Amino acid sequence: MIGGIEKCRGAWELPVSRIGINLRTVSHAMHISDANFEPGPEMIMPDGEVHVWRLDLDKVVVAESRWRAVLSQDEITRADRFQFADVRQNFTATRALLRILLGSYLTHNPKQLSFLYGANGKPSLGPSHGAAEIQFNVSHSGTRALIAITRGRPLGVDIEQIRKNVDCESLTQRYFSPCEQDALSALEASEHCRGFFRCWTRKESYIKARGAGLALPLHAFDVSVSQADENLLLATRPAASEAALWSICAIAVGEGYEAALCCKGRDWVLKSPWTGDFNESTRR
């Protein structure tokens, strides 16, 4: 999220190799907009699939007491530290629904799930839940949240509400690579703000997938700012070969938002609430 902007600095540029990419969107009821939501009886995570769930927080936070009952004591304490009620409610609903979804995939009591945190704060399931198998990532902005879940590969997701009060120009100059700055400057003036958030979410998704935090400078890699490109990770530095190991794709989450997903590998199926975001294709 842009609130954690002090993440990244510096790098240099090398070419990148490419391999085939095969992504497709599959229609699925992964849109939670009801405070009475209950997961289906058969929540299965096949190998090679990535499931992205959309949460409409403004519709589900009304069940705050229900969500609090799912949280651990540490999470309740953390929620209660938030000064503003809407921030507390959004955190509570997102964290509870993460537990409920993970518990359903694992056929485990969601309240009893345990989490670990990496050196840079990336959460994962505790070892008793097969931590190397089910992996997840979460992002929220405004009144929406995304929960991405897969099996056996790291991933990152980011969503940002497009806001006009963000100084996109100065942030672009400070954090984006020369390649990205040139691409953004080539956009029509009316597209500059959306283009900035498009670029930001793609970069954030990659950093979150890598779990690198401050150790990975934002301008140490290039992403596409185009709406049409399928292969959105263009270059990585100093290890140019790293780009071939990951794929980034845009997620259409509705007017006023930009979102992106990064996952390790180049041959996986995306399941989300939206259709038409991707067509099956191979790029070389």
Backbone hydrogen bonds, N-H to C=O, Kabsch-Sander energy under -0.5 kcal/mol:
donor,donor_aa,acceptor,acceptor_aa,energy
4,G,1,M,-1.6
5,I,2,I,-1.0
7,K,5,I,-3.4
8,C,5,I,-0.7
22,N,266,R,-2.0
25,T,278,F,-0.8
26,V,270,L,-1.3
28,H,272,S,-0.8
30,M,28,H,-2.1
32,I,30,M,-0.5
32,I,54,R,-3.3
33,S,31,H,-0.8
35,A,59,K,-0.5
37,F,34,D,-1.9
44,I,42,E,-0.9
49,E,46,P,-1.5
50,V,269,V,-2.9
51,H,149,I,-2.9
52,V,50,V,-0.5
52,V,271,K,-2.8
53,W,51,H,-0.5
53,W,147,I,-3.1
54,R,30,M,-2.6
55,L,145,A,-3.0
56,D,32,I,-2.6
57,L,55,L,-1.1
57,L,143,T,-1.6
58,D,143,T,-0.9
59,K,56,D,-1.7
60,V,56,D,-1.1
61,V,57,L,-2.1
63,A,60,V,-1.8
64,E,61,V,-1.0
66,R,63,A,-0.5
67,W,63,A,-2.2
68,R,64,E,-2.7
69,A,65,S,-1.2
70,V,67,W,-1.5
71,L,67,W,-0.8
71,L,68,R,-0.6
76,I,72,S,-2.2
77,T,73,Q,-2.5
78,R,74,D,-2.2
79,A,75,E,-2.7
80,D,76,I,-2.4
81,R,77,T,-0.7
81,R,78,R,-0.9
82,F,79,A,-1.4
88,R,84,F,-2.1
89,Q,85,A,-2.8
90,N,86,D,-2.3
91,F,87,V,-2.4
92,T,88,R,-2.6
93,A,89,Q,-2.5
94,T,90,N,-2.4
95,R,91,F,-2.7
96,A,92,T,-2.3
97,L,93,A,-2.5
98,L,94,T,-2.1
99,R,95,R,-2.1
100,I,96,A,-2.5
101,L,97,L,-2.6
102,L,98,L,-2.7
103,G,99,R,-2.9
104,S,100,I,-1.7
105,Y,101,L,-2.3
106,L,102,L,-2.3
107,T,103,G,-0.8
108,H,103,G,-2.7
112,Q,109,N,-1.2
113,L,110,P,-1.1
116,L,124,S,-3.0
118,G,122,K,-2.7
121,G,118,G,-2.1
124,S,116,L,-2.3
126,G,114,S,-2.8
129,H,126,G,-2.0
130,G,127,P,-1.5
133,E,130,G,-2.5
134,I,130,G,-0.9
135,Q,150,T,-2.6
137,N,148,A,-2.0
139,S,146,L,-2.1
141,S,144,R,-2.5
144,R,141,S,-2.1
145,A,55,L,-1.9
146,L,139,S,-3.1
147,I,53,W,-2.2
148,A,137,N,-3.0
149,I,51,H,-2.7
150,T,135,Q,-2.7
151,R,49,E,-0.6
152,G,133,E,-4.6
156,G,262,C,-2.6
158,D,260,A,-2.3
160,E,258,E,-2.7
162,I,256,G,-2.6
166,V,163,R,-0.9
168,C,166,V,-2.0
171,L,167,D,-2.0
172,T,168,C,-2.4
173,Q,169,E,-2.1
174,R,170,S,-1.7
175,Y,171,L,-2.6
176,F,171,L,-0.5
176,F,172,T,-1.8
181,Q,177,S,-2.6
182,D,178,P,-2.3
183,A,179,C,-2.0
184,L,180,E,-2.5
185,S,181,Q,-2.2
186,A,182,D,-1.2
187,L,184,L,-1.3
191,E,188,E,-2.2
192,H,188,E,-0.5
192,H,189,A,-1.1
195,G,191,E,-2.8
196,F,192,H,-2.2
197,F,193,C,-1.9
198,R,194,R,-2.4
199,C,195,G,-2.4
200,W,196,F,-2.8
201,T,197,F,-2.4
202,R,198,R,-1.5
203,K,199,C,-2.2
204,E,200,W,-2.9
205,S,201,T,-2.3
206,Y,202,R,-1.4
207,I,203,K,-2.3
208,K,204,E,-2.7
209,A,205,S,-2.1
210,R,206,Y,-2.4
211,G,207,I,-1.3
212,A,207,I,-1.3
213,G,207,I,-0.5
215,A,212,A,-2.0
216,L,213,G,-1.7
220,A,217,P,-1.8
221,F,218,L,-0.6
222,D,235,A,-2.5
224,S,232,L,-2.2
232,L,230,E,-1.1
232,L,248,I,-1.3
234,L,222,D,-2.2
234,L,232,L,-0.8
235,A,222,D,-1.4
237,R,220,A,-2.3
240,A,238,P,-1.2
242,E,239,A,-1.5
243,A,240,A,-1.1
244,A,241,S,-1.0
245,L,242,E,-1.6
246,W,243,A,-0.9
247,S,263,C,-2.0
249,C,261,L,-2.7
251,I,259,A,-2.4
253,V,251,I,-0.8
257,Y,254,G,-1.4
258,E,160,E,-2.1
260,A,158,D,-2.2
261,L,249,C,-2.8
262,C,156,G,-3.0
263,C,247,S,-2.3
264,K,154,P,-2.1
265,G,245,L,-2.9
268,W,22,N,-0.9
269,V,48,G,-3.2
270,L,24,R,-1.5
271,K,50,V,-3.2
272,S,26,V,-1.2
283,R,21,I,-0.5
